[in-house]
Amino acid sequence: MIDFRRGGVEVETRAWLEQVLAWTEPARVQLGLEPRLPERNGAQRAREALDSGVSIEDVYRDAVAETRRTYAATPQAA
């Protein structure tokens, strides 16, 4: 991630997400929301799979399947 407010400084994505979670905590507490961040992000998991010999096609297929499992269904257009 690039923090343009601090002059284009690179920031680790996890650190940035933790800052956002800290900033939004009061509102999240009131709404009863508590996000869970995975230990590794999708790119890290994909790189690990590729390094262990999984084909790029299978990595992509798994990423699509994970997205379908973890995102709410969108309403069908009428």
N, C-alpha and C positions, 0 to 999 in steps of 0.2 A: 504494500500500500504506500501511497505517497501522500504525505501531509503537506498540502500547499500552504496552509496557514502558518506553518513553521518554516517556510522557505523551500519547500520541495524535499524535505527530509524523508527518507525511507523508513517505514515503520513496519514491524512484523505484524501480519494480519491478526494473529491471535491477540497480541497486545492491544491493537486497535479495537477489536471486538470486546475485550475485557473493559476498556475505557468506556465504550458505548453502554455496556451493561451496567457499569457503575453509575454513569450519568442518568440512565433511565430507571434506576432502581426504585426511586420513590413512586413513580407512576406505575411501574410493574407490580409493586407490592399492593397498591390500591386496586389494581385490576386482577390480581391473582395470577399473574403471568411469570413463569420461571423457565426461560429457555435453557436447553441443555446443549452445550457445544461438544462435538466429538473430539477425541484426543488428537486425531489427525484429520486434516481436511481432505476433500475429494481429490485434489491434485496430488497430495502426498500418498494417498491410498493407491491411486492409479500408477504413480511412479514405482511404488513398491511392487505392485502386481507385474508391471512391465519388467522390472529388474529380476523378478523371480521366474520369468519365462512365459507369462500369460500374453497371448496375442493382443495387439491393439484392438482388433475387432471384438474380442471378449471383454476387454476393459471398457470399451464404449458401450457394449450391450449391458454390462453390469451397471454402469453409471445411469443409463436410461431406466433400467429396472428399479434402481434405488430411488430415482426421482419420482417415478410413478408410485412407489410405495409410500414415500414420505411427504408428498404434497397433497393437499386437499383436492378433491375432484372439482373440476370447473363445471358450471352449469352448461347444459347443452343449448345451443342456439335454437330458437324456435323457427 
